[in-house]
């Protein structure tokens, strides 16, 4: 397995494809809770390749791609929130790559880089049905916290906020 920080347009194009796959899966799951597709996609998945590059190429931000046998397996990134705290975002592992340590590798790469960037803590937002992701976050020391941003009314019943010190 290879995990590396990315900065080139072709890498961000691959990341964008992964994020779109995550969005499709998320929308399918969220429909069971009455979340309108358009609202979910606009709130969480409205990025273009260009906006991903801009967001994750800034100082205090990074984006990682994972490969298994040269195939894109997953991604994760972080950026600085308005109040200066790191926020883990866009963590996704393709179904066929799960159980191979990809998520752990991505999480480790992100946390290590956050520490190197001088962050003292990190937070994230997830949803109740992402049970494997929640277990991963808890294994890495994240605990549930209060909201750190407003979410659409339809997403509030399924949204979980988590944080940890670095």
N, C-alpha and C positions, 0 to 999 in steps of 0.2 A: 504494500500500500504506500502511496505517495500523497502527502498533503503539503500544499505550498500556497503561499500568499500570491495573489494575482494582481496584475495591473494593466495587462494588454486588452485591447478590444476583443480579440478572439476568445480570450479566457472569459471575459464578461459576457460574451454571447452564449458560451456554454453555461455559465452561471444563470443567465436569464432563462434559458431553456429549463434548467432544473427548477427554478422558482416558479415558472409557469406550470410545470408538472405538479409541484406542491400545491399551487393554487387550485388546480382542477380537483385534486384529491380533497383538499380542504373544503371546497365548495360542495362537493358531493356529500361529505360528512355533515357539514353545517346545515344543509337543507333539512336534515332530520330534526333540527332544533328551530326551524322556521326562519333561518337567516337567509334573506334574499341574496342571490348570487351577485347582483350588481353592487350591493352595499359591501359585501365581503371583499370583492375584487377591488373596488375603489379604495377601501380602507387599508387593505394589507398587500395588494398585489398590483398596484398601479404603476410600477416602475418600468422604464424602458432601459435598454442597454446603456444609453447615455446617462440617465439619472442614477443608475447603479454605479457607473464609473465615477460620476461626480461625488456621490455620497461616500463611497468606500475608498476613494483615493485621497481623501482629505487627511490632514494631520490628526492623529488620534483615532483613526479608523483603519480597518483592514478587512479583506475578504479572502477566504480560502476555498480552494477546490481540492477534493480528494479523488484519487484514481485508484482503482483496483485492476491490476492486469491491463493497464493503459486505458481502461474505460472510466468515464466520469461516474463517480459513485455518490458524491454528495458535496454539499457546500455549507458554509456558515460565515457570518461576518459580524462585525460590531462597529458601532459608531458612537460618537459623543452626543449625549442628550443635551437639551438646552441648559440643564443645570449642572453639566460637567461630569455626569456619571456615564460609565460605559453601558451600552445596551446591546446585548446579544440579539442578532436578527437573522432571519432567512436560513435557519438550520434545517437541512433536509438531507435525507439519505434515501436513495432509490431502493425500492423494495428488494430487488435482487442482490443488493449489497449489504443488507441488514444482517446483523449477527457476526460481522467480520471485523468489528472494532473501528469502523469508520466514524461513527458518531463520537466515540471516546477520543479518537485522534483529532477530529475537528474541534471538539470542546477544549482539549488540551492546548492545541495551537492557538485558539482564540484567547484563552485565559493567560497563557504565557506572554503573548503579545500585548494584552491589556496591561499586565504588570510592567512590562518593559516600557509601555507608553505612560506609566505613572498613575494609572487609575487605582483608587482605593477600594472600589466596589463595582459590582455589575448587576444589572437587572435584566429581566426578560418578560415577555408576554407570551402566553400559550393558551390553549383551550382544553377543556375537561376531557375530550375524547382522545387527546394525544397521550395516551397512557404510557407508552414506551418512552416518549420524550420526557414526560414528567418524572418517570423513574430515573432516567439518565440525569436530569437536572438535580434531583434529590441526592443521587449518588455523588454528585460533584459539590454537594454542600449548599445548594439553593434551598431556600425556605419561602413559603408563601408570604406575600406582603400586600399592603394596600395598593390601590391603583396609583400609577404614576402618570397616567394620561387618560383623557376621556375616550371612551369607545362608543360606537353607535349602540343605541338602545337594544337592537336585536342581538348584538354580540355580548352584552353585559352578563346574561345568565351563564354563559359558557366560558367566559374569559377568566384566566388565572394570571396573577402577577407574582413574580418570584424575584428574589435577590440574594446576594451573598457578598461577603467581604473578600477582597483579594489578598 
